[in-house]
Amino acid sequence: MAKLEVRQLKTTADLCRWVRTELGHPVVKVELTDEQIINNILSSLNLFLRYASGQSTEDAYYTLMLKGGQAEYELNERYSRHYFIWW
């Protein structure tokens, strides 16, 4: 892992270049745009701030086996109590 000095990052392009390097570029082909990298950094910051400020008490995750050609699924009480967020 490369040592990151904040003063080395003068632009968002510098930040994106550093992120790609951390992901393995140029050995690994990293197919991410600068916009995708920045959006994920901002999403991470928002999630961190939500937890750090005590606004989040519980996250629930479920898996659902999907079948090709089936558009509707019936959810039991356990699942229907929660809001689903689709990214």
VEXTI-85769 format. One record per residue (C-alpha): residue in three letters; x, y, z. Coordinates in Angstrom, 1 decimal. Each point is the difference from the previous one (the first is absolute). Layout:
REM VEXTI-85769
+-----+--------+--------+--------+
! res !     c1 !     c2 !     c3 !
+-----+--------+--------+--------+
! ALA !      X !      Y !      Z !
...
+-----+--------+--------+--------+
REM end
This chain:
REM VEXTI-85769
+-----+--------+--------+--------+
! res !     c1 !     c2 !     c3 !
+-----+--------+--------+--------+
! MET !    0.0 !    0.0 !    0.0 !
! ALA !    1.4 !    3.3 !   -1.1 !
! LYS !    0.4 !    2.6 !    2.7 !
! LEU !   -2.4 !    2.9 !   -0.6 !
! GLU !    0.9 !    3.5 !    1.0 !
! VAL !   -3.0 !    2.4 !   -0.2 !
! ARG !    2.2 !    2.7 !   -1.4 !
! GLN !    0.8 !   -2.2 !   -3.0 !
! LEU !   -3.7 !    0.1 !   -1.1 !
! LYS !   -0.5 !    3.4 !   -1.6 !
! THR !   -2.9 !   -1.0 !   -2.3 !
! THR !   -2.7 !   -2.6 !   -0.3 !
! ALA !    1.9 !   -1.5 !   -2.9 !
! ASP !    2.9 !   -0.5 !    2.5 !
! LEU !   -2.3 !   -1.8 !    2.4 !
! CYS !   -1.5 !   -2.2 !   -2.7 !
! ARG !    3.5 !   -0.9 !   -1.3 !
! TRP !    1.0 !   -1.0 !    3.6 !
! VAL !   -3.2 !   -2.1 !    0.4 !
! ARG !    0.7 !   -1.8 !   -3.3 !
! THR !    3.5 !   -0.7 !    1.1 !
! GLU !   -1.3 !   -1.4 !    3.3 !
! LEU !   -2.3 !   -2.3 !   -2.0 !
! GLY !    2.9 !   -1.4 !   -1.9 !
! HIS !    0.4 !    2.2 !   -3.1 !
! PRO !    2.0 !   -0.4 !   -2.3 !
! VAL !    0.4 !   -3.8 !    0.7 !
! VAL !   -3.8 !   -0.4 !    0.4 !
! LYS !   -2.3 !    1.7 !   -2.5 !
! VAL !   -2.1 !    2.3 !    2.1 !
! GLU !   -3.1 !    1.0 !   -2.0 !
! LEU !   -1.4 !    2.9 !    2.1 !
! THR !   -0.6 !    3.6 !   -1.1 !
! ASP !    1.0 !    2.9 !    2.2 !
! GLU !   -3.7 !    0.7 !    0.6 !
! GLN !   -0.5 !   -3.6 !    1.3 !
! ILE !    2.9 !    0.3 !    2.3 !
! ILE !   -1.1 !    3.4 !    1.4 !
! ASN !   -3.6 !   -1.2 !    0.4 !
! ASN !    1.1 !   -3.0 !    2.0 !
! ILE !    2.2 !    2.1 !    2.2 !
! LEU !   -2.9 !    2.3 !    0.7 !
! SER !   -2.3 !   -2.9 !    0.7 !
! SER !    2.5 !   -1.4 !    2.5 !
! LEU !    0.4 !    3.4 !    1.7 !
! ASN !   -3.8 !    0.3 !    0.3 !
! LEU !   -0.3 !   -3.5 !    1.5 !
! PHE !    2.9 !    0.7 !    2.5 !
! LEU !   -1.6 !    3.3 !    1.0 !
! ARG !   -3.4 !   -1.7 !    0.6 !
! TYR !    1.6 !   -2.5 !    2.4 !
! ALA !    2.4 !    2.5 !    1.6 !
! SER !   -2.8 !    2.4 !    0.8 !
! GLY !   -2.2 !   -2.8 !    1.5 !
! GLN !   -2.7 !    0.3 !   -2.6 !
! SER !    0.1 !   -3.7 !   -0.9 !
! THR !   -1.0 !   -2.7 !    2.5 !
! GLU !   -0.6 !   -3.0 !   -2.3 !
! ASP !    0.6 !   -1.2 !   -3.5 !
! ALA !   -1.7 !   -3.1 !   -1.3 !
! TYR !    1.2 !   -2.1 !   -3.0 !
! TYR !   -1.8 !   -2.8 !   -1.6 !
! THR !    0.7 !   -2.2 !   -3.0 !
! LEU !   -2.7 !   -1.1 !   -2.4 !
! MET !    0.4 !   -2.7 !   -2.5 !
! LEU !   -1.2 !    1.3 !   -3.3 !
! LYS !   -1.3 !   -2.2 !   -2.9 !
! GLY !    0.2 !    0.9 !   -3.7 !
! GLY !   -3.3 !    1.0 !   -1.5 !
! GLN !   -1.6 !    0.6 !    3.4 !
! ALA !   -0.9 !    3.7 !    0.7 !
! GLU !   -1.9 !   -0.2 !    3.3 !
! TYR !    0.9 !   -1.6 !    3.3 !
! GLU !   -2.0 !   -0.3 !    3.2 !
! LEU !    1.8 !    1.2 !    3.1 !
! ASN !   -0.8 !   -1.4 !    3.4 !
! GLU !   -0.6 !    2.2 !    3.1 !
! ARG !    3.7 !   -0.1 !    0.9 !
! TYR !    1.0 !    1.8 !   -3.2 !
! SER !   -3.0 !    2.3 !   -0.4 !
! ARG !    0.7 !    1.9 !    3.2 !
! HIS !    3.1 !    1.6 !   -1.5 !
! TYR !    0.5 !    2.6 !   -2.7 !
! PHE !    1.9 !   -1.2 !   -3.0 !
! ILE !    2.5 !    2.3 !   -1.6 !
! TRP !    1.0 !   -0.8 !   -3.5 !
! TRP !    3.3 !    1.4 !   -1.1 !
+-----+--------+--------+--------+
REM end
